Each structure stands twice: as structure tokens, then as C-alpha cells.
């Protein structure tokens, strides 16, 4: 299996998702706090897919 470099857009989106998840854990934000764990998971899954799939 050969890993690819994710596109900058993919990296930025995954960083924003993970950042929102961490922020939702630290600060009580009505919509984000309930989904904080899943936002972090989605960010890291997106980053992993960006590494595994060409063109993402």
C-alpha cells in the first residue's frame, strides 16, 4: 500500500473538523458540543482517506 499526500483542501477541512470537536469539548457550544467526538472522528477519517486514496 502506497500512501499519498492529501490535498491542501482535504487537510484544512480535516483540521477544522478536529478543531471544532476539541473546541466543543472544552467550551459548551449547543450544536457542536453534542457532536464533538464525531467531529474529531470525521476529521481523522477524512485525513486517513486523503492519505489512502489518490486525488482526495
C-alpha positions in Angstrom: 0.0 0.0 0.0 1.4 3.3 -1.1 0.4 6.4 0.8 -0.4 9.6 -1.0 -0.1 13.2 0.1 -3.6 14.6 0.8 -4.6 17.8 -1.0 -4.4 21.0 1.0 -8.2 21.4 1.0 -8.6 17.9 2.5 -6.0 18.7 5.2 -7.6 22.0 6.0 -11.1 20.5 6.3 -9.9 17.7 8.5 -8.1 20.2 10.7 -11.2 22.3 11.0 -13.4 19.3 11.9 -10.9 18.1 14.5 -10.5 21.6 15.9 -14.3 22.1 16.2 -14.5 18.8 18.0 -11.9 19.8 20.5 -13.4 23.2 21.0 -16.8 21.7 21.5 -15.3 19.5 24.3 -13.7 22.4 26.1 -16.4 25.1 25.6 -20.1 24.5 25.8 -21.5 25.3 22.3 -25.1 24.0 21.9 -24.8 22.3 18.4 -21.1 21.4 18.4 -20.7 20.0 22.0 -23.1 17.2 21.4 -21.2 16.1 18.2 -17.7 16.8 19.5 -16.5 13.2 19.5 -17.9 12.5 16.0 -16.4 15.7 14.6 -12.9 14.6 15.7 -13.5 11.1 14.3 -14.7 12.5 11.0 -11.7 14.8 10.8 -9.2 12.0 11.3 -11.1 9.6 9.0 -11.1 12.3 6.3 -7.3 12.7 6.8 -6.8 9.0 6.6 -8.8 8.7 3.4 -6.8 11.6 2.0 -3.7 9.6 2.6 -5.0 6.3 1.2 -7.0 7.5 -1.9 -5.4 9.2 -4.8 -6.9 12.6 -5.6 -8.7 13.2 -2.3 
